[in-house]
């Protein structure tokens, strides 16, 4: 079992019958979704889930995980999702999979958020990984210039054919390269003041625990200020 899978399986151990849960997006979340489906089938647990992307919704439906919308519930018991970086204060960089807007909405509606990562995602201060920023297509070049003033460089995310990557919500994603000296809360505050910015991939005060998988297969559960 690889590190990501081990972390995902450990987090899914939190799931109990009757829960409403948020399903993350990305390679690590994929393992969690697979394990949730196994438990539904083999252990007969019952739950309802909200997906953070069309990709996750398609996978969950294929695996017979019952999906609902926020029209059917106002609060989730638990969200399980990955992260691009997580520091000792539990500030995250997320959005490598492009679903940062829906991921932040779902996380903010959850009583608990379990972050699943391998050991390479741990850091003392976030900033090595680029910070994703979701923006409206209208005037995105101007929006990007304003965002770019807060980092070292900025680039629009593209598809394999070179055209802009478009999120499930019809947004463009820019990746802002900063450095490990960034102030994540100040960057988030500044980005929110820029017209055209919909969301930034800095998650602060949302994660309540983290499951960290290691190459030898063992998993460490961390709480804030590890």
Backbone as a chain_set.jsonl record, in Angstrom:
{"seq": "XXXXXXXXXXXXXXXXXXXXXXXXXXXXXXXXXXXXXXXXXXXXXXXXXXXXXXXXXXXXXXXXXXXXXXXXXXXXXXXXXXXXXXXXXXXXXXXXXXXXXXXXXXXXXXXXXXXXXXXXXXXXXXXXXXXXXXXXXXXXXXXXXXXXXXXXXXXXXXXXXXXXXXXXXXXXXXXXXXXXXXXXXXXXXXXXXXXXXXXXXXXXXXXXXXXXXXXXXXXXXXXXXX", "coords": {"N": [[0.845, -1.188, 0.0], [0.649, 2.15, -0.966], [1.858, 5.425, 0.145], [-0.062, 7.515, -0.097], [-2.447, 6.072, -0.408], [-2.51, 4.698, 2.025], [-2.832, 6.825, 3.86], [-5.32, 7.786, 3.028], [-7.027, 5.583, 3.523], [-6.82, 5.436, 6.295], [-8.079, 7.821, 7.087], [-10.673, 7.392, 6.165], [-11.538, 5.63, 8.01], [-12.806, 7.157, 9.903], [-15.375, 7.461, 9.086], [-18.772, 6.852, 9.655], [-21.955, 5.122, 9.796], [-24.796, 6.946, 8.673], [-23.662, 9.399, 8.347], [-23.124, 12.566, 6.695], [-21.025, 13.43, 4.16], [-18.165, 15.126, 2.723], [-16.622, 14.793, -0.389], [-13.422, 14.885, -1.583], [-11.23, 16.099, -4.252], [-8.848, 14.823, -6.553], [-5.694, 12.981, -6.683], [-5.105, 11.697, -4.215], [-7.544, 11.858, -2.856], [-8.99, 10.204, -4.496], [-8.293, 7.606, -3.673], [-9.517, 7.586, -1.175], [-12.222, 7.766, -1.86], [-12.564, 5.351, -3.199], [-12.175, 3.592, -1.04], [-14.276, 4.31, 0.649], [-16.436, 3.456, -0.925], [-15.942, 0.721, -0.879], [-16.427, 0.139, 1.818], [-19.125, 0.777, 2.021], [-20.215, -1.229, 0.422], [-19.195, -3.667, 1.532], [-19.399, -3.46, 4.325], [-21.844, -2.469, 4.719], [-22.432, 0.171, 5.468], [-24.275, 3.221, 5.706], [-24.561, 6.291, 4.037], [-24.439, 9.747, 2.949], [-23.235, 11.857, 0.358], [-21.414, 14.755, -0.777], [-19.984, 15.893, -3.715], [-16.916, 17.412, -4.762], [-16.261, 18.054, -7.331], [-16.95, 17.542, -10.842], [-15.57, 15.363, -11.773], [-15.103, 13.881, -9.422], [-17.771, 13.401, -8.735], [-18.609, 11.793, -10.859], [-17.003, 9.509, -10.475], [-17.864, 8.726, -7.894], [-20.558, 8.156, -8.376], [-20.316, 6.026, -10.154], [-19.309, 4.153, -8.416], [-21.402, 3.713, -6.784], [-21.899, 5.406, -4.592], [-24.021, 7.269, -2.622], [-25.131, 10.411, -3.691], [-25.747, 13.811, -2.813], [-27.041, 17.193, -2.876], [-26.309, 20.609, -1.827], [-28.772, 21.631, -1.558], [-30.14, 19.755, -0.251], [-29.03, 19.475, 2.239], [-27.495, 21.263, 4.965], [-25.226, 21.186, 6.438], [-22.205, 19.352, 6.826], [-20.874, 16.325, 8.184], [-18.245, 15.506, 7.921], [-15.403, 16.134, 5.897], [-13.226, 14.724, 3.548], [-10.177, 15.228, 2.129], [-7.419, 16.026, -0.053], [-4.21, 17.805, -0.108], [-1.967, 20.286, -1.393], [0.087, 21.429, -0.016], [0.796, 21.48, 3.487], [1.088, 23.167, 6.504], [2.528, 23.53, 9.86], [0.684, 24.959, 11.254], [-1.607, 24.191, 10.167], [-2.395, 25.489, 7.886], [-3.289, 25.406, 4.533], [-2.278, 24.814, 1.127], [-4.268, 24.418, -1.601], [-5.854, 23.115, -4.561], [-4.589, 22.079, -6.716], [-5.826, 20.263, -8.338], [-7.713, 21.819, -9.511], [-10.212, 22.259, -8.381], [-10.694, 24.154, -6.404], [-12.614, 26.11, -5.608], [-15.111, 24.807, -5.128], [-14.138, 22.936, -3.335], [-13.408, 24.534, -1.147], [-15.858, 25.602, -0.375], [-17.257, 23.271, 0.382], [-15.593, 22.312, 2.449], [-15.864, 24.4, 4.277], [-18.408, 24.047, 5.152], [-18.346, 21.894, 6.777], [-18.202, 19.966, 9.777], [-15.886, 18.692, 10.534], [-12.686, 18.474, 8.967], [-10.708, 16.284, 7.367], [-7.489, 16.033, 6.327], [-5.664, 14.434, 3.832], [-2.508, 13.287, 3.093], [0.752, 12.612, 1.66], [4.049, 12.287, 3.107], [5.646, 14.156, 1.812], [4.214, 16.474, 1.501], [4.199, 17.884, 3.821], [5.24, 20.793, 5.589], [7.073, 23.458, 7.184], [6.332, 26.022, 6.667], [4.088, 27.204, 4.387], [4.368, 27.757, 0.805], [6.207, 26.963, -1.079], [4.959, 25.458, -3.05], [3.022, 26.447, -5.883], [0.378, 28.856, -5.613], [-2.926, 28.337, -6.31], [-5.3, 30.342, -8.062], [-8.581, 31.081, -8.661], [-10.311, 32.625, -11.25], [-12.582, 34.936, -12.901], [-13.24, 34.557, -16.386], [-13.683, 36.934, -17.894], [-11.819, 39.757, -18.48], [-9.538, 38.574, -17.459], [-6.797, 38.791, -17.879], [-6.059, 41.292, -16.882], [-6.815, 40.958, -14.232], [-5.006, 38.959, -13.524], [-2.569, 40.34, -13.653], [-2.758, 42.029, -11.446], [-2.945, 40.162, -9.367], [-0.486, 38.922, -9.711], [1.326, 40.779, -8.752], [1.688, 40.183, -6.154], [3.374, 38.081, -5.894], [6.152, 36.069, -7.118], [5.986, 35.174, -9.744], [3.476, 34.499, -12.241], [1.181, 32.325, -13.852], [-1.1, 31.211, -16.335], [-3.175, 28.385, -16.038], [-3.12, 25.661, -18.237], [-4.595, 23.404, -20.665], [-3.823, 20.215, -22.203], [-3.84, 20.809, -24.885], [-3.006, 23.377, -24.987], [-4.859, 25.384, -24.601], [-6.709, 27.504, -22.285], [-7.221, 26.05, -19.082], [-10.373, 25.154, -17.831], [-12.513, 25.421, -15.118], [-15.044, 23.438, -13.381], [-16.913, 25.341, -12.817], [-16.707, 27.183, -14.799], [-14.469, 28.839, -14.696], [-11.178, 30.378, -14.971], [-7.902, 29.267, -14.013], [-5.194, 30.591, -12.339], [-1.779, 30.15, -11.521], [0.055, 31.153, -8.886], [3.291, 31.827, -8.146], [5.021, 31.993, -5.231], [6.966, 32.349, -2.38], [8.656, 30.741, 0.36], [8.436, 32.581, 2.323], [6.022, 33.816, 2.333], [3.092, 35.492, 3.546], [0.38, 33.849, 4.264], [-2.256, 34.524, 5.079], [-2.39, 37.264, 4.65], [-1.993, 37.303, 1.899], [-4.287, 35.947, 1.039], [-6.236, 37.752, 1.927], [-5.574, 40.021, 0.4], [-5.948, 39.067, -2.22], [-8.681, 38.634, -2.288], [-9.62, 41.189, -2.488], [-9.352, 41.925, -5.074], [-11.051, 42.648, -7.97], [-12.667, 40.214, -9.924], [-11.361, 38.004, -8.977], [-12.329, 34.916, -7.802], [-11.816, 32.843, -5.975], [-9.142, 31.787, -3.808], [-6.52, 29.445, -3.412], [-5.789, 29.074, -0.661], [-6.263, 27.637, 2.352], [-7.382, 28.26, 5.416], [-7.832, 27.609, 8.843], [-9.696, 25.608, 8.445], [-9.059, 22.858, 8.221], [-9.135, 20.153, 10.481], [-7.767, 17.947, 11.243], [-5.038, 15.823, 10.202], [-3.986, 13.165, 8.136], [-1.11, 11.521, 7.613], [0.664, 9.8, 5.254], [3.334, 7.455, 4.943], [6.28, 6.224, 3.222], [6.832, 3.624, 4.022], [4.388, 2.64, 4.611], [3.143, 3.234, 7.026], [0.968, 5.356, 8.982], [0.533, 8.626, 10.216], [-1.355, 10.451, 12.486], [-2.135, 13.812, 12.672], [-2.676, 16.78, 14.59], [-3.668, 20.256, 14.718], [-0.857, 22.498, 14.947], [1.264, 20.669, 14.955]], "CA": [[0.0, 0.0, 0.0], [1.491, 3.34, -1.019], [1.652, 6.395, 1.214], [-1.329, 8.212, -0.277], [-3.525, 5.135, -0.137], [-2.528, 4.434, 3.463], [-3.425, 7.994, 4.517], [-6.738, 7.835, 2.675], [-7.735, 4.518, 4.226], [-6.883, 5.795, 7.709], [-9.089, 8.868, 7.247], [-12.001, 6.805, 5.926], [-11.907, 4.979, 9.255], [-13.642, 8.07, 10.667], [-16.721, 7.459, 8.532], [-19.739, 5.948, 10.279], [-23.283, 5.158, 9.18], [-25.622, 8.112, 8.937], [-22.927, 10.638, 8.094], [-23.096, 13.314, 5.441], [-19.596, 13.683, 4.013], [-17.663, 15.788, 1.534], [-15.627, 14.014, -1.117], [-12.45, 15.758, -2.229], [-10.825, 15.885, -5.644], [-7.408, 14.64, -6.728], [-5.172, 11.615, -6.657], [-5.227, 11.102, -2.886], [-8.974, 11.719, -2.6], [-9.438, 9.04, -5.269], [-8.16, 6.413, -2.83], [-10.537, 7.669, -0.13], [-13.517, 7.45, -2.471], [-12.568, 3.906, -3.425], [-12.323, 2.91, 0.243], [-15.65, 4.555, 1.099], [-17.294, 2.558, -1.695], [-15.747, -0.648, -0.373], [-17.086, 0.006, 3.109], [-20.571, 0.75, 1.763], [-20.558, -2.543, -0.128], [-18.835, -4.811, 2.369], [-19.788, -3.265, 5.719], [-23.244, -2.018, 4.711], [-22.647, 1.479, 6.077], [-25.103, 4.113, 4.891], [-24.133, 7.687, 4.124], [-24.71, 10.615, 1.809], [-22.005, 12.595, 0.06], [-21.371, 15.865, -1.731], [-18.742, 15.851, -4.479], [-16.318, 18.73, -4.984], [-15.99, 18.254, -8.749], [-17.662, 16.604, -11.718], [-14.744, 14.157, -11.809], [-15.413, 13.121, -8.218], [-19.168, 12.968, -8.816], [-18.667, 10.67, -11.801], [-16.417, 8.344, -9.816], [-18.741, 8.305, -6.8], [-21.753, 7.535, -8.961], [-19.896, 4.735, -10.698], [-19.062, 3.254, -7.29], [-22.664, 3.614, -6.025], [-21.922, 6.239, -3.392], [-25.172, 8.172, -2.757], [-24.779, 11.825, -3.753], [-26.776, 14.812, -2.568], [-26.586, 18.566, -3.11], [-26.511, 21.461, -0.669], [-30.21, 21.867, -1.427], [-30.66, 18.686, 0.609], [-28.416, 19.526, 3.569], [-26.82, 22.548, 5.196], [-23.97, 20.963, 7.15], [-21.622, 18.026, 6.665], [-20.166, 15.816, 9.357], [-16.821, 15.29, 7.652], [-14.868, 16.174, 4.537], [-11.912, 14.105, 3.387], [-9.601, 15.824, 0.92], [-5.967, 16.144, -0.067], [-3.642, 19.158, -0.086], [-0.682, 20.421, -2.081], [1.016, 21.68, 1.095], [0.18, 21.725, 4.787], [2.121, 23.55, 7.468], [2.276, 23.118, 11.238], [-0.503, 25.678, 11.728], [-2.707, 23.612, 9.386], [-2.729, 26.285, 6.712], [-3.123, 24.545, 3.371], [-2.417, 25.217, -0.27], [-5.079, 23.441, -2.32], [-6.333, 23.542, -5.87], [-3.81, 21.484, -7.806], [-6.765, 19.587, -9.234], [-8.585, 22.81, -10.124], [-11.549, 22.306, -7.77], [-10.539, 24.884, -5.149], [-13.813, 26.842, -5.199], [-16.052, 23.865, -4.516], [-13.483, 22.325, -2.177], [-13.465, 25.435, 0.011], [-17.258, 25.669, 0.045], [-17.588, 22.031, 1.088], [-14.836, 22.283, 3.706], [-16.405, 25.405, 5.198], [-19.713, 23.563, 5.644], [-18.091, 20.621, 7.447], [-17.801, 20.029, 11.178], [-14.492, 18.268, 10.562], [-12.019, 18.271, 7.688], [-9.529, 15.427, 7.468], [-6.597, 16.21, 5.188], [-4.893, 13.223, 3.573], [-1.315, 13.642, 2.321], [1.972, 11.867, 1.957], [4.976, 13.089, 3.906], [6.268, 15.222, 1.011], [3.372, 17.667, 1.534], [4.395, 18.577, 5.092], [6.253, 21.847, 5.594], [6.95, 24.353, 8.321], [5.689, 27.248, 6.203], [3.692, 26.998, 2.998], [4.831, 28.736, -0.17], [7.011, 26.361, -2.14], [4.011, 25.106, -4.115], [2.276, 27.587, -6.417], [-0.953, 29.064, -5.038], [-3.93, 28.485, -7.359], [-6.283, 31.413, -7.919], [-9.66, 30.937, -9.636], [-10.753, 33.958, -11.669], [-13.529, 35.025, -14.001], [-12.578, 34.746, -17.68], [-13.762, 38.323, -18.338], [-10.757, 40.609, -17.963], [-8.626, 37.775, -16.629], [-5.405, 39.247, -18.003], [-5.886, 42.392, -15.932], [-6.887, 40.355, -12.899], [-3.752, 38.242, -13.294], [-1.489, 41.295, -13.379], [-2.896, 42.491, -10.072], [-2.576, 39.043, -8.496], [0.941, 38.665, -9.883], [2.131, 41.73, -7.981], [1.844, 39.648, -4.804], [4.257, 36.917, -5.921], [7.33, 36.159, -7.991], [5.559, 34.965, -11.123], [2.121, 33.97, -12.339], [0.923, 31.727, -15.166], [-2.423, 30.634, -16.473], [-3.15, 26.933, -16.18], [-3.581, 25.278, -19.567], [-4.849, 22.002, -20.962], [-2.795, 19.599, -23.04], [-3.841, 21.447, -26.205], [-2.521, 24.743, -24.853], [-5.947, 26.307, -24.289], [-6.867, 27.65, -20.837], [-7.986, 25.078, -18.299], [-11.613, 25.747, -17.346], [-13.048, 24.644, -14.006], [-16.455, 23.051, -13.472], [-17.724, 26.546, -12.672], [-16.428, 28.085, -15.913], [-13.435, 29.789, -14.298], [-9.78, 30.117, -15.27], [-7.049, 29.132, -12.838], [-3.824, 31.076, -12.427], [-0.9, 29.63, -10.479], [0.923, 32.218, -8.391], [4.486, 31.322, -7.467], [5.479, 32.915, -4.187], [8.148, 31.768, -1.757], [8.323, 30.239, 1.685], [8.284, 33.689, 3.249], [4.748, 34.483, 2.13], [2.105, 35.559, 4.62], [-0.791, 33.304, 3.573], [-3.483, 35.233, 5.412], [-2.338, 38.555, 3.959], [-2.193, 37.029, 0.475], [-5.706, 35.641, 0.848], [-6.979, 39.0, 2.089], [-5.303, 40.881, -0.746], [-6.559, 38.486, -3.421], [-10.139, 38.825, -2.214], [-9.924, 42.581, -2.807], [-9.143, 42.141, -6.503], [-12.22, 42.28, -8.77], [-12.399, 39.127, -10.866], [-10.92, 36.825, -8.224], [-13.44, 34.192, -7.178], [-11.299, 32.139, -4.799], [-7.707, 31.505, -3.787], [-6.305, 28.131, -2.828], [-5.243, 29.067, 0.701], [-7.298, 27.18, 3.272], [-6.931, 28.532, 6.775], [-8.853, 27.406, 9.852], [-10.696, 24.641, 7.992], [-8.629, 21.484, 8.529], [-9.142, 19.836, 11.909], [-6.813, 16.864, 11.467], [-4.361, 15.372, 8.983], [-3.44, 11.808, 8.115], [0.091, 11.584, 6.785], [1.16, 8.48, 4.892], [4.775, 7.359, 4.716], [6.658, 5.238, 2.213], [6.81, 2.268, 4.581], [3.001, 2.24, 4.793], [2.513, 3.651, 8.279], [0.235, 6.62, 8.911], [0.565, 9.437, 11.429], [-2.455, 11.415, 12.6], [-1.669, 15.07, 13.236], [-3.617, 17.808, 14.952], [-3.029, 21.568, 14.508], [0.384, 22.792, 15.674], [2.087, 19.471, 15.095]], "C": [[0.888, 1.248, 0.0], [1.061, 4.37, 0.018], [0.306, 7.1, 1.104], [-2.504, 7.303, 0.053], [-3.643, 4.863, 1.354], [-3.181, 5.585, 4.22], [-4.923, 8.057, 4.266], [-7.533, 6.799, 3.449], [-7.862, 4.833, 5.717], [-7.972, 6.835, 7.959], [-10.499, 8.312, 7.087], [-12.465, 6.012, 7.149], [-12.776, 5.849, 10.149], [-15.108, 7.991, 10.264], [-17.593, 6.426, 9.241], [-21.094, 6.113, 9.604], [-24.052, 6.401, 9.615], [-24.947, 9.432, 8.646], [-23.281, 11.259, 6.744], [-21.655, 13.79, 5.276], [-19.288, 14.423, 2.713], [-16.554, 14.958, 0.915], [-14.701, 14.947, -1.881], [-12.157, 15.366, -3.664], [-9.311, 15.72, -5.699], [-6.982, 13.206, -6.518], [-5.314, 10.95, -5.297], [-6.692, 10.894, -2.523], [-9.545, 10.518, -3.341], [-9.377, 7.774, -4.423], [-9.21, 6.411, -1.721], [-11.903, 7.278, -0.68], [-13.638, 5.952, -2.727], [-12.814, 3.151, -2.118], [-13.72, 3.124, 0.826], [-16.613, 3.616, 0.38], [-17.164, 1.112, -1.207], [-16.494, -0.848, 0.934], [-18.614, -0.01, 2.96], [-20.991, -0.641, 1.31], [-20.344, -3.677, 0.86], [-19.302, -4.687, 3.809], [-21.212, -2.74, 5.868], [-23.453, -0.7, 5.456], [-23.491, 2.335, 5.127], [-24.634, 5.544, 5.109], [-24.621, 8.44, 2.908], [-23.503, 11.507, 1.61], [-22.256, 13.742, -0.902], [-20.004, 15.841, -2.398], [-18.237, 17.26, -4.744], [-15.965, 19.001, -6.449], [-16.816, 17.266, -9.552], [-16.892, 15.295, -11.828], [-15.044, 13.264, -10.604], [-16.839, 12.594, -8.253], [-19.316, 11.764, -9.745], [-18.134, 9.392, -11.163], [-17.34, 7.824, -8.718], [-19.991, 7.613, -7.327], [-21.443, 6.152, -9.502], [-19.733, 3.702, -9.591], [-20.273, 3.139, -6.353], [-22.609, 4.29, -4.655], [-23.064, 7.236, -3.546], [-24.76, 9.637, -2.683], [-25.988, 12.697, -3.5], [-26.205, 16.178, -2.933], [-26.81, 19.378, -1.844], [-27.982, 21.871, -0.521], [-30.831, 20.873, -0.456], [-30.029, 18.66, 1.996], [-27.684, 20.858, 3.725], [-25.481, 22.367, 5.893], [-23.522, 19.524, 6.961], [-20.903, 17.618, 7.942], [-18.658, 15.813, 9.149], [-16.527, 15.499, 6.181], [-13.485, 15.54, 4.547], [-11.338, 14.588, 2.06], [-8.087, 15.895, 1.06], [-5.516, 17.59, 0.023], [-2.321, 19.135, -0.844], [0.44, 20.715, -1.096], [0.202, 21.855, 2.366], [1.279, 22.061, 5.785], [1.683, 23.218, 8.892], [1.112, 23.862, 11.874], [-1.769, 25.188, 11.035], [-3.245, 24.598, 8.355], [-2.382, 25.447, 5.488], [-2.999, 25.369, 2.095], [-3.149, 24.085, -0.955], [-5.475, 24.004, -3.68], [-5.528, 23.005, -7.02], [-4.682, 20.765, -8.817], [-7.783, 20.523, -9.85], [-9.936, 22.994, -9.466], [-11.581, 23.169, -6.518], [-11.792, 25.609, -4.687], [-14.783, 25.909, -4.481], [-15.437, 23.197, -3.295], [-13.581, 23.227, -0.95], [-14.897, 25.576, 0.515], [-17.612, 24.445, 0.885], [-16.871, 21.965, 2.433], [-15.427, 23.239, 4.731], [-17.747, 24.993, 5.782], [-19.569, 22.277, 6.456], [-17.679, 20.819, 8.898], [-16.333, 19.655, 11.341], [-13.964, 18.163, 9.131], [-10.756, 17.467, 7.94], [-8.716, 15.56, 6.184], [-5.747, 14.95, 5.046], [-3.739, 13.557, 2.63], [-0.231, 12.598, 2.545], [2.972, 12.823, 2.598], [5.612, 14.243, 3.135], [5.482, 16.523, 1.072], [3.504, 18.452, 2.84], [5.467, 19.66, 4.957], [6.053, 22.717, 6.827], [6.253, 25.654, 7.939], [5.357, 27.081, 4.736], [4.267, 28.078, 2.085], [5.684, 28.163, -1.278], [6.136, 26.0, -3.328], [3.295, 26.358, -4.594], [0.885, 27.647, -5.8], [-1.954, 29.238, -6.18], [-4.904, 29.615, -7.04], [-7.312, 31.248, -9.034], [-10.227, 32.311, -9.96], [-11.802, 33.857, -12.766], [-12.772, 35.187, -15.319], [-12.594, 36.195, -18.164], [-12.67, 39.152, -17.671], [-9.695, 39.869, -17.181], [-7.178, 38.224, -16.724], [-5.098, 40.371, -17.014], [-5.907, 41.875, -14.494], [-5.567, 39.686, -12.55], [-2.604, 39.186, -12.982], [-1.554, 41.788, -11.936], [-2.521, 41.388, -9.083], [-1.064, 38.841, -8.515], [1.834, 39.601, -9.102], [2.392, 41.235, -6.568], [2.747, 38.412, -4.76], [5.433, 37.138, -6.846], [6.955, 36.021, -9.452], [4.164, 34.375, -11.114], [1.913, 33.421, -13.743], [-0.466, 31.126, -15.185], [-2.293, 29.122, -16.655], [-3.757, 26.554, -17.529], [-3.827, 23.775, -19.658], [-3.729, 21.476, -21.852], [-2.707, 20.26, -24.412], [-3.401, 22.904, -26.156], [-3.6, 25.773, -24.558], [-6.121, 26.397, -22.774], [-7.681, 26.516, -20.22], [-9.209, 25.801, -17.746], [-12.193, 24.843, -16.26], [-14.504, 24.255, -14.264], [-17.381, 24.251, -13.403], [-17.428, 27.585, -13.752], [-15.368, 29.127, -15.623], [-12.074, 29.397, -14.854], [-9.021, 29.963, -13.952], [-5.662, 29.666, -13.168], [-3.034, 30.488, -11.268], [0.129, 30.702, -10.133], [2.089, 31.604, -7.636], [4.97, 32.366, -6.482], [6.821, 32.427, -3.661], [7.752, 31.379, -0.345], [8.212, 31.337, 2.728], [6.934, 34.378, 3.14], [3.911, 34.483, 3.411], [0.785, 35.096, 4.018], [-2.075, 34.06, 3.861], [-3.533, 36.595, 4.734], [-2.568, 38.363, 2.464], [-3.661, 36.736, 0.194], [-6.536, 36.915, 0.937], [-6.809, 39.9, 0.87], [-5.989, 40.367, -2.011], [-8.059, 38.728, -3.446], [-10.555, 40.251, -2.542], [-9.829, 42.874, -4.302], [-10.393, 41.729, -7.269], [-11.845, 41.228, -9.815], [-11.899, 37.868, -10.196], [-12.137, 36.198, -7.555], [-12.983, 33.486, -5.909], [-9.811, 31.912, -4.953], [-7.496, 30.223, -2.995], [-5.523, 28.121, -1.534], [-6.389, 28.736, 1.644], [-6.764, 27.361, 4.69], [-8.083, 28.318, 7.745], [-9.931, 26.412, 9.475], [-10.324, 23.207, 8.351], [-8.6, 21.273, 10.032], [-8.191, 18.693, 12.257], [-6.167, 16.508, 10.138], [-3.875, 13.947, 9.19], [-2.301, 11.807, 7.111], [0.598, 10.171, 6.528], [2.649, 8.514, 4.583], [5.082, 6.19, 3.786], [6.607, 3.811, 2.728], [5.389, 1.797, 4.906], [2.358, 2.681, 6.088], [1.919, 5.05, 8.125], [0.308, 7.326, 10.259], [-0.608, 10.402, 11.4], [-1.936, 12.661, 13.312], [-2.855, 15.966, 13.566], [-2.932, 19.163, 14.764], [-1.867, 21.804, 15.463], [1.181, 21.533, 15.95], [3.549, 19.854, 15.222]], "O": [[1.767, 1.394, 0.85], [0.037, 4.212, 0.684], [-0.391, 7.265, 2.105], [-3.45, 7.723, 0.72], [-4.749, 4.803, 1.891], [-3.991, 5.357, 5.119], [-5.703, 8.344, 5.174], [-8.602, 7.105, 3.977], [-8.885, 4.534, 6.333], [-8.709, 6.736, 8.94], [-11.415, 8.721, 7.8], [-13.659, 5.754, 7.302], [-13.421, 5.336, 11.064], [-15.985, 8.409, 11.02], [-17.198, 5.271, 9.403], [-21.35, 7.11, 8.929], [-23.968, 6.842, 10.761], [-25.59, 10.481, 8.693], [-23.676, 10.576, 5.799], [-21.122, 14.475, 6.15], [-20.043, 14.356, 1.743], [-15.657, 14.481, 1.61], [-15.151, 15.715, -2.731], [-12.748, 14.436, -4.213], [-8.58, 16.399, -4.977], [-7.794, 12.332, -6.216], [-5.613, 9.758, -5.225], [-7.046, 9.867, -1.944], [-10.484, 9.883, -2.862], [-10.301, 6.961, -4.451], [-9.734, 5.356, -1.364], [-12.651, 6.542, -0.036], [-14.693, 5.358, -2.498], [-13.573, 2.182, -2.092], [-14.283, 2.212, 1.432], [-17.505, 3.043, 1.006], [-18.15, 0.379, -1.133], [-17.124, -1.885, 1.14], [-19.307, -0.723, 3.685], [-22.007, -1.168, 1.763], [-21.202, -4.547, 1.014], [-19.575, -5.697, 4.457], [-21.722, -2.585, 6.977], [-24.525, -0.47, 6.016], [-23.422, 2.186, 3.907], [-24.346, 5.951, 6.235], [-25.145, 7.855, 1.961], [-22.825, 11.874, 2.57], [-23.173, 13.708, -1.723], [-18.98, 15.775, -1.718], [-19.024, 18.188, -4.927], [-15.429, 20.061, -6.77], [-17.318, 16.278, -9.017], [-17.496, 14.23, -11.962], [-15.218, 12.053, -10.742], [-17.091, 11.46, -7.845], [-20.062, 10.83, -9.449], [-18.735, 8.325, -11.293], [-17.574, 6.619, -8.62], [-20.426, 6.6, -6.78], [-22.225, 5.217, -9.325], [-19.987, 2.515, -9.8], [-20.186, 2.55, -5.276], [-23.197, 3.808, -3.687], [-23.078, 7.989, -4.519], [-24.114, 10.056, -1.723], [-27.104, 12.377, -3.909], [-25.025, 16.299, -3.26], [-27.428, 18.896, -0.895], [-28.383, 22.395, 0.519], [-31.907, 21.111, 0.093], [-30.464, 17.886, 2.849], [-27.307, 21.494, 2.74], [-24.679, 23.3, 5.935], [-24.335, 18.6, 6.938], [-20.39, 18.459, 8.681], [-17.89, 16.08, 10.073], [-17.306, 15.092, 5.318], [-12.679, 15.79, 5.443], [-11.933, 14.383, 1.003], [-7.55, 15.832, 2.166], [-6.331, 18.493, 0.208], [-1.65, 18.107, -0.926], [1.586, 20.314, -1.3], [-0.938, 22.32, 2.328], [2.271, 21.341, 5.901], [0.593, 22.688, 9.103], [0.606, 23.448, 12.917], [-2.863, 25.698, 11.28], [-4.42, 24.544, 7.994], [-1.307, 24.851, 5.419], [-3.54, 26.47, 1.992], [-2.719, 22.933, -0.905], [-5.433, 25.213, -3.908], [-5.732, 23.402, -8.167], [-4.338, 20.663, -9.995], [-8.631, 20.088, -10.629], [-10.74, 23.801, -9.934], [-12.419, 22.941, -5.645], [-12.02, 25.718, -3.482], [-15.22, 26.19, -3.365], [-16.139, 22.921, -2.322], [-13.812, 22.745, 0.159], [-15.116, 25.662, 1.723], [-18.194, 24.568, 1.963], [-17.474, 21.603, 3.443], [-15.483, 22.924, 5.92], [-18.174, 25.537, 6.801], [-20.569, 21.641, 6.788], [-16.905, 21.723, 9.217], [-15.624, 20.222, 12.172], [-14.699, 17.81, 8.208], [-9.849, 17.915, 8.641], [-9.194, 15.241, 5.096], [-5.181, 14.46, 6.024], [-3.95, 14.044, 1.519], [-0.288, 11.81, 3.489], [2.753, 14.034, 2.621], [6.071, 15.21, 3.743], [6.019, 17.578, 0.732], [2.981, 19.56, 2.953], [6.48, 19.459, 4.287], [4.984, 22.708, 7.437], [5.653, 26.313, 8.788], [6.249, 26.841, 3.922], [4.608, 29.171, 2.536], [5.869, 28.804, -2.312], [6.522, 26.21, -4.478], [2.993, 27.241, -3.791], [0.285, 26.614, -5.499], [-1.843, 30.195, -6.947], [-5.283, 29.815, -5.886], [-6.962, 31.272, -10.214], [-10.581, 33.073, -9.06], [-11.905, 32.847, -13.463], [-11.761, 35.887, -15.361], [-11.628, 36.648, -18.779], [-12.607, 39.238, -16.445], [-9.021, 40.456, -16.335], [-6.411, 38.065, -15.775], [-4.034, 40.404, -16.394], [-5.116, 42.303, -13.654], [-5.066, 39.82, -11.434], [-1.756, 38.877, -12.145], [-0.523, 41.946, -11.282], [-1.857, 41.649, -8.079], [-0.44, 38.619, -7.477], [2.982, 39.263, -8.814], [3.224, 41.798, -5.857], [2.873, 37.77, -3.718], [5.682, 38.254, -7.301], [7.544, 36.68, -10.31], [3.718, 33.821, -10.11], [2.413, 33.987, -14.715], [-0.947, 30.599, -14.182], [-1.396, 28.649, -17.353], [-4.801, 27.083, -17.91], [-3.338, 22.992, -18.844], [-2.805, 22.208, -22.206], [-1.644, 20.278, -25.033], [-3.422, 23.591, -27.176], [-3.281, 26.932, -24.29], [-5.731, 25.481, -22.051], [-8.694, 26.085, -20.77], [-9.102, 26.923, -17.252], [-12.345, 23.639, -16.464], [-15.112, 24.69, -15.242], [-18.514, 24.189, -13.879], [-17.849, 28.736, -13.638], [-15.365, 30.193, -16.238], [-11.838, 28.232, -15.171], [-9.448, 30.466, -12.913], [-5.037, 29.253, -14.145], [-3.557, 30.343, -10.163], [0.95, 31.1, -10.959], [1.903, 30.943, -6.615], [5.29, 33.492, -6.863], [7.718, 32.123, -4.447], [6.636, 31.659, 0.092], [7.926, 31.06, 3.893], [6.712, 35.408, 3.776], [4.02, 33.582, 4.243], [0.128, 35.872, 3.324], [-2.905, 34.22, 2.967], [-4.595, 37.034, 4.294], [-3.257, 39.163, 1.832], [-4.215, 37.231, -0.787], [-7.433, 37.137, 0.123], [-7.777, 40.47, 0.368], [-6.545, 41.15, -2.781], [-8.636, 38.994, -4.5], [-11.722, 40.499, -2.844], [-10.191, 43.965, -4.743], [-10.768, 40.557, -7.224], [-10.828, 41.349, -10.498], [-11.993, 36.78, -10.765], [-12.88, 36.866, -6.835], [-13.671, 33.521, -4.889], [-9.283, 31.852, -6.063], [-8.207, 29.952, -2.028], [-4.678, 27.25, -1.327], [-7.372, 29.473, 1.721], [-5.813, 26.695, 5.101], [-9.193, 28.792, 7.502], [-10.98, 26.37, 10.118], [-11.19, 22.424, 8.744], [-8.098, 22.119, 10.773], [-7.851, 18.494, 13.423], [-6.685, 16.849, 9.075], [-3.418, 13.575, 10.27], [-2.496, 12.057, 5.922], [0.921, 9.436, 7.461], [3.157, 9.488, 4.028], [4.261, 5.294, 3.59], [6.364, 2.882, 1.956], [5.2, 0.692, 5.415], [1.148, 2.527, 6.253], [2.32, 5.819, 7.252], [0.163, 6.7, 11.31], [-0.828, 11.09, 10.404], [-1.375, 12.582, 14.405], [-3.895, 15.916, 12.91], [-1.707, 19.206, 14.66], [-1.885, 21.376, 16.617], [1.71, 21.349, 17.046], [4.407, 18.98, 15.349]]}, "num_chains": 1, "name": "protein.A"}
